[in-house]
Each structure stands twice: as structure tokens, then as C-alpha cells.
Amino acid sequence: MSAAPLAFITGASSGIGQALVLRYHRAGYRLALVARRVAEMQAWANAQGIAPDQRAVYAADVRELPTITGAGHACIAAQGVPDVVIAGAGISVGIDTAIEGDLEVMRAVYETNNLGTAATFHPFIAPMRERGTGTLVGIGSVGGIRGMPGHGAYCSSKAAVISYCESLRGELRGAGVRVVTLVPGYVDTPLTRANRYAMPFLMQPADFADRAFDAISAGTSYRVIPWQMGVVAKLLRLLPDPVFDAALAGRPRKHRAGE
């Protein structure tokens, strides 16, 4: 009897990543979970009824390249090459470029959202290519489609995730390895609950995970979730700059670190 398929998920300890863990568990997948605090992750998995023989937890911080690439190699050695790899770790923090300290915040956002995504994928590309199957999933954002005031780091990082995944998809064309770009709108997570502006079409994490699971299973190259936010994003993209700027005038900015 063959082993159940395996999903490797970063950002597994909260938000979207945690919801995806539960969705893949419900689908019968074995799990490779990445967290900075292993004991807490193990306790949470136990509380959710995810048995020890159904999961392994690897200690890593996606900003620290040796730890995240090491987690990938450890997963391959212990559990095999995953069927699905989801780079779910991400942060969203407002910045003000006029404040020097916020440049370090921007560095942290890029290291987590961009370099962390590439480092998550890195250990699996060669073995997936050799096997001829596998799916790599990057998490963009509707915020990556147009820049919002106060969101310079986050919006630009997510725009980069979208472009990076598109580039990687082209590189792996014909290798049997799919690259899926998920582009969430607003999801009710710790990252969004402090936002001080309206969040249209706000989704619950479990609803997002259901739709994401379907898109990943279908091998969809690019999916905005929910679809309504895809329509909003396309309309925003089409607005002339003066109209777009006027529409956002007075909109509250994203909280900066420490606010």
C-alpha cells in the first residue's frame, strides 16, 4: 500500500498557513510542518487530532536560509519528497520611508515574503524535477497588484512574489512540476485584525483554505481568492493614476511596527 501524499507547509503556526494545515489533514495528507516554536506546534497539532505518525515538525525561520533549506532537506530524508510545498510564511507591516528605522522593517518583510519563499522551494526543485511531479505554491496578495499608501513594503513584496512564481513556472515548464500562485484578498487572520480600514469580501481562514485546496489540486497557475477581489483588483489596475490616488486619499495607513 502506497503512502499518503505529503504536504510541506511553512507559516503553519497561524493564519492562512494553519488553515491550510487543517485542510490538507482533512484530505488525508501526511504533513511536514515548519515552525519557529516546535513544542507549541506539536501541542497544537495534538489538540487538532493530527496524530504523530501523520506529521513531522521542523524548526526553522524562513529568514534564516540554513534553517529553512535544512528543514527541506530533513523532510526529504525523513518523509520523502513532498507532493505539495506551500510557502505560507509571510508578514505584513506598515512602513514610512521617511523614518530610517522602517528600512529595517522593509528588509524583514522582503526576507520573509520573498527570499523565504524561494528558500522554501529550493530543496525540492531538483528532486521534484527528477521525479517528474510536484506542486510549488506561492502566496501573493491582491495588495501586490497596486501599491497602497503605507503598504510600500508589503505591496511591493507581494508583487515580487507574483512575478517570481510566474518566472519559476516558466523555468519548470515541461518538467512536470507545477507552480501555483494564490492571491488572497482579505482573510480574517492576526495580520489583518488590526487594520484600521474597510476590508471588503473578508473571508474566514477555513473558507480560504477550501478554495485554495481546490485551486492547488487543479494545478491552477494563478487564482485570486475570493474571485470578487480579483474583479476589484483588475478595476483598480485600470484606473488612471490621478483617479486611483484620489480614491485612496485619506485612507488610513497600515500600522507601522510598534503601533
Secondary structure as GFF3:
##gff-version 3
##sequence-region A 1 259
A	DSSP	beta_strand	6	9	.	.	.	ID=ss1
A	DSSP	alpha_helix	15	26	.	.	.	ID=ss2
A	DSSP	beta_strand	30	35	.	.	.	ID=ss3
A	DSSP	alpha_helix	38	47	.	.	.	ID=ss4
A	DSSP	three_ten_helix	52	54	.	.	.	ID=ss5
A	DSSP	beta_strand	55	59	.	.	.	ID=ss6
A	DSSP	alpha_helix	65	79	.	.	.	ID=ss7
A	DSSP	beta_strand	84	87	.	.	.	ID=ss8
A	DSSP	alpha_helix	102	110	.	.	.	ID=ss9
A	DSSP	pi_helix	111	115	.	.	.	ID=ss10
A	DSSP	alpha_helix	116	131	.	.	.	ID=ss11
A	DSSP	beta_strand	134	139	.	.	.	ID=ss12
A	DSSP	three_ten_helix	142	144	.	.	.	ID=ss13
A	DSSP	alpha_helix	152	171	.	.	.	ID=ss14
A	DSSP	beta_strand	177	184	.	.	.	ID=ss15
A	DSSP	alpha_helix	205	218	.	.	.	ID=ss16
A	DSSP	beta_strand	222	225	.	.	.	ID=ss17
A	DSSP	alpha_helix	227	238	.	.	.	ID=ss18
A	DSSP	alpha_helix	241	248	.	.	.	ID=ss19
###
